[in-house]
Amino acid sequence: MDACPLNRAAHSALRIGFARCASAKLAGMNDFLAPPAAHSLRWYVVLSKPRQEAQALKHLSYQEYEAWYPLYTQWKRLARKGWHIAHAPLFPRYLFVRTTRPEQGIGPLRSTLGVSGLVRFGGVPCCVGQALIDDLHRLQQDIAQAVEQSSTPFIPGQQVLIAQGPFAGQVGIVSAQAKDRVAVLLNLLGREKAVQFQVDTLKLQTP
């Protein structure tokens, strides 16, 4: 179970970028779809093979492409280690790639180890602008700062499941949190009572 800020803004930004790309294709806006050799601030969107993002990133770099696989910071719970800060992909399998030299083409991208292909619209490789990349970088930094400044993965108002101890199996609402301990409102004998729990004994309750 993970506890992380929702990355809806990131997915919304990428959808907007794809929508602009598709609109550009339909409108015949060739300059928007032109390769980064002509527009150095344009990035191609590459789809990796399943679970081969790291391999794709490494081999794209070997070929002197500039490649970025955006990650976000989150709280993650492991059965034996409890809650800890980890990283996860903003867009699983999607990488952003651009050329680094005017003469560098995109032909080798398709045969790069770990790469499944380019995102295309109407058969034309789609590019997104530097503004979208900058927005994603800022979002990545904002999420990382928020998570790293928090003392626990829980915030007041969240619904949690008690995973261990005499209250195991009960569901409550977080009312307060401090380092290593969380106050949870439980319904006990018909009355709500705040009970303190260690962070590692709690799980996020999914709908």
N, C-alpha and C positions, 0 to 999 in steps of 0.2 A: 504494500500500500504506500502511495506517495502522497506527500503534502506539499503542494507547490502553488504559486500564483497561477491562475489560469492564463494561458498564452493565447487567448482569443484575439488580442490585438495583433499578435504576430501573424496568425492565420488570416485575419482580415486584411492585413497589409499585403500578404502574398496573393490573396485572391484578387485584390485590387490591381496588383501588378500583372497578374495573368489576364484579367479582364481587359486591361489597357492593351496588352499585347494582342489579344484576340481581336479587339476593336480595330487596332492598327492594321492587322492583316485584312480584315473585312473592308476597311476604308482605303486600302492600298497605300498605307503610310510606310513606304519602304525604309525611310530614315529611322523609324522606331525599331524596325526589325533588322537593321544593318548590323554587321558583325562589329565587335569591339575594336578591330583594327582601324575602323573608320570612326568609331565612337568609343574612346578609351574608357568612358564611364559606364558602359553597358556591360552587364553580366549575363552570361548564359545560365540557364537552370538545368542541371544534370540530375538524372535519376540513377541512383546506384542499384546494384543487385541487392537482394534481401540480406541484411546483416553484413554487408561488405562496404559500409561507408568509410571506415578507416583505411581499407585497402585502396579504395578509389581515391581518397584524399592524398594518400602517400604517392600513388603512381601519377596522379595529375601533377603533383609538385615535382616529381622526377622529370617530367616533360616540360618543366618551366612554365606551367600555367599557374596563375594565381587562383587558388581555390579556398573556399570557406564553407565549413559545415557548422552552422550556428547551434550552440548548445545553451541551455538555460540552467540555472541553479535551483535546486529543490531540496526539500527534506525528504528522506527516504527511510522506510522502516525495514530492517532485516530481522528475521526471526531470532537470531542469536546475538546480534549486535545492537539491537534497538534502533533508535532514530539517529541519523547522521546526515550531513549535507553531502549531496551528490550532484551529478550533472546528467542531463538527458537532452535529446535532440529537440529543437523547436519544430523541425519538419523532418520526421524520419525518412531517410533515403534521399532527401533533396539536398544537393550541394549547389553553391553558386560559383561559377568559374568565368574567368576572363583571360584574354591573351595578354602577354607581357611585351610582345614585339610586333611592330607593324606587319612584318612578313609572316607571322605565326598564324596558321590556319586552324580550323576546328575539326578537320577530318580525323585526326588521331583520337579525338575524344571517344568516338564510338567503340574503338578497339582497346581502350584503356582498361586494364585489369580492375574489376570491381564496378565498372560502369555499365548500366543497362542501356542508356541512351540519353538523348537530349529531349527536353520538353518541347513539343512542337505544336503549332496551330496551323492547320491547312498545309502541313508538310514543311513549314518554315520554322527553323529554330527560333524560340522566343528569347528575348532579352529583357531584363529589368534594369531600371536606372540606378545610378549611385544613390539617389535620394532614398529609395526603398532600403538599400543596404545600410545606409546611415541610420535610418529609423530602426532597423532590426538590431543594429549594434547598441543603440541607446536603450532599447527595450531590454536587451540582454543584460546590460549594465545595471539598469534600474531593478530588475528582478534579483540579480545577484546581491545588490546592496541591501534590498529589503530582507532577503533570506538570511544573509550573514549578520545582520543587525538584530535579528529576532533570537530570543533565548530558547524558544521551543517551536515546534511546528504548528502549534495550536493558537487560535485566536478566539476571543469571546464570541459566543453565538454559534460556534461550530458544534455539530452533533458528533459525539464520539462513542465508541464501544469500549467497555471495560473488558480487557483481554485476560487479566490475571487477578488473583486474590479473591476475597470473599464476595465481591460484587461482580465477579466475572459473568459476562453475558448481558449485563444491564447496559442500557443506552441512556446517556445524559447530555446536557448542554454545558459547554465550557463557559464559566462565568468570570474566571480570572486566570492568569498564568504568570509564573515567575520561573527563574532558572531551576530546571530539573523537576518542578512540581506544577501541577495544574489543578485548579478548583473546578469541580464538575457538579452541576445541579442534578441530583437524583430524586426520583419520586420514592420516598420511603414512608411506608404506612400512611399513604394518602397525603403526605406533605413533602414539599420540595426542601431539600437540604443540600448545602454545599459540602462536598467531601473532597479532601486533598488526595491526589494520586501522583505517583512518580510518572514521568513522561513515558518511560518505556513500557508501562502497563496499559497504555491507551492506543487505540486505533481510530482512524477516521471512519465514521459510519457512512457508507455509500448508500444513496437512495435505493 
